[in-house]
Amino acid sequence: MSLASVFGEAWSERGSKPLPPSLRLLLDTHAALAIDLSAPVTSDEVIGGWCLEGEPAVSMRENAFASALAAIDAAVATAPAEIRAARAAGSGIDEIMGLPDPLRDATFDALTKQQWKYVGNGIRSLMLDLGDRSHTELLRIEPGAAAPRHDHAGYEYTLVVSGAFHDETGRYGPGDLAIRKPGDVHRPIGEAGGVCYALAVAEGPVALTGAMGFLQRLFTRH
């Protein structure tokens, strides 16, 4: 069953109206991610490679490599404001450039307005304001980093874009969608092998459990 089918069933069961922008981004990101993961070799690439192989070797200038690096530096210096903002925020420009197009564009837009937020050892969050009521964020989880155990005030949809995490229900890798509802207490932990990027869309704030939950209630009490 496709992600759209699983996601559609979960959404339709609750009698909801058309998808809000945050959930549309999630589906668009998954569609782009599926294309990226398949990495098909097109006929144009095959033909281009064949043509290059048939060309005679040409000597390069002694400073060719240095010239190429200088050209790259010049391009970065005149890059769009979004890319410069991402670099200034220390956000890991190379990692962000590897995100699927829809999510990458939303990330650059967010980084022109704010920086990553520290949410725990090895975990950072970037809020994505898409104009609806959902709490939408891009999570960056280092290998071995664990989020506090928490419950949910509403449904939460988490799409793994790269890397992987696991919790009480299993392992989630690129393209996997974890759907949580109120009462589903869990503690995501980043897996070894690389940084995990995940797009999370929640209908409400998380509710921490245990001692952390007590502190959360204490400091948010009116």
Secondary structure, DSSP 8 states (H G I E B T S, - for coil): --HHHHHHHHHHTTT--S--HHHHHHHHHHHHHHHHHH----HHHHHHHHHHHTS------TTHHHHHHHHHHHHHHT--HHHHHHHHTT--HHHHHTS-HHHHHHHHHHHTT---EEEETTEEEEE---SSSSEEEEEEE-TT-B---EEESS-EEEEEEES-EEETTEEE-TT-EEEE-TT--B--EE-TTS-EEEEEEESS-EEE-HHHHHHHHHHH--
